[in-house]
């Protein structure tokens, strides 16, 4: 870790008043500095999103070579929309994984939410918005119950949510009643979740512009404040470069959506949730508490953090996100049925979070990993469907990708440990 | 050493069921003074510290803070008075960076959003006034050496601007160089006018930084020594009770048997 500075000595201008301590990590000037820092991070196991981005590009290349429709506007647009349901569930899983716990109930909770909505809206004629709110809240309540048994009673989260997996599935079947399938209003609010598109090209381009501009303004202001406070700041050139790196995919995706039906509402909701919860995790006291619990429960307790309250709130969030994801999944098939939330949904949601780079060991993760991970999983599913490959093969490949992600996670954790305690 | 003590314990007693852990223990700490608290395993050092830190309040006895009688019945009270405790097992979150750990539980926020810039500025300021050298305040503490972690833990306790700092075995698991770092830091705390209670097994450390040594033996005071005027052997014999002879030991044992 001390190697970085040895080469800078001749280059370092006299402008730096305190003599550089060879033990400090300071990035060198220019491109070489970034490259060296990148290598240092790789060596010490801080891989970040690198493996998943590389994997995603590889997957896209492979399928594109097999079938040129894969990167077409229609396929990619549908891929994004289909991914939102699982993706929203995976965002909740990210929070639970950061605590170092697991939530196995999310599939059943998402199915329960769909059933609650269908019965309240179609069965009892309740207004759609009210039924939607109550359905999502049913997920919150389920999550609070898991959190209570885990945090206050001390039952391992694995077992509590396993009980939830069975129990909520049973409740869903009970709620659906004898008919088994309830079709939803195909011009209603929930149907619109996945079939509404903002057709005017100004929407997609406007959103891309807003995101890029917001990113630039926030980074630029942050850089100025840092410089004013005398702490290491990102140079303006780097901020501009990073903004460019963000603008490229943002406008590419916007262009792509406009080639098909326009900006999908589902994608707006998903991105909104990912960004909002990312801010919660990184920039609020609450997010800091969640990370602290993942890093050391005893340390968090001694710092005055109410451990049980944070744990319960995280499971409540996971349940809420599962219910919200369940509404998008119900919207896709425009019905709530007995197989809602069953099958590979739970595994896909957990796999998405892990593939995206959230550690299974707790303490490390981003909501963005849910987005990246679910894109990987959905790309595989979509590409396989396009090529007409049986779902048997698809499961095996998704399984292999998940295993690869966990192996990378475990290896990088080991590297971090050895690199850490020199 | 005529100044009034900032913290004074008088006649502290503590009993766990049938075990009398502390009997009538006195201790005084003044500002700008390092008091080493030594004693064999089970002598009652940890129990005494817990009584001061509010983790395990004493059954009996008086605690005076700046001449005023106080009751410390929970950790929060101790912190509010200005008593900071750094425990042996550090209690740092490995995944958080140095800034995150320093401010854990007392983050600075502007309109609900964490003010990372201000926290980083203050963290650097604090670390530089204590001459603590850390590769970067933005790396996870898992990547720091044991000594660096210990200095971060001590620095963290100083954010609440305490008047007395209790260090529980701060050098127990450290190498030579790292121990030196921590001892340097202890001296800097004294220069800043803090009272330091240093719990240690290591006589060399005690001789190096402490002004006075308070010895506990079997839950009782067994002498307070001025470090400069005392040899290591005297302290060790106070700890082990080597001043006892076979006769007094036999008497003690038969007394125990009878109860």
Interface residues (C-beta under 8 A of the other chain):
Chain A: X1 X21 X23 X24 X25 X26 X44 X222 X225 X226 X229 X230 X231 X279 X282 X283 X284 X285 X288 X291 X292 X294 X295 X296 X298 X299 X300 X302 X303 X304 X305 X362 X363 X364 X416 X417 X419 X420 X421 X422
Chain B: X75 X76 X87 X89 X90 X91 X92 X93 X94 X95 X96 X100 X101 X104 X105 X106 X107 X109 X112 X113 X114 X116 X117 X118 X120 X121 X124 X133 X134 X135 X136 X139 X140 X142 X143 X144 X145 X146
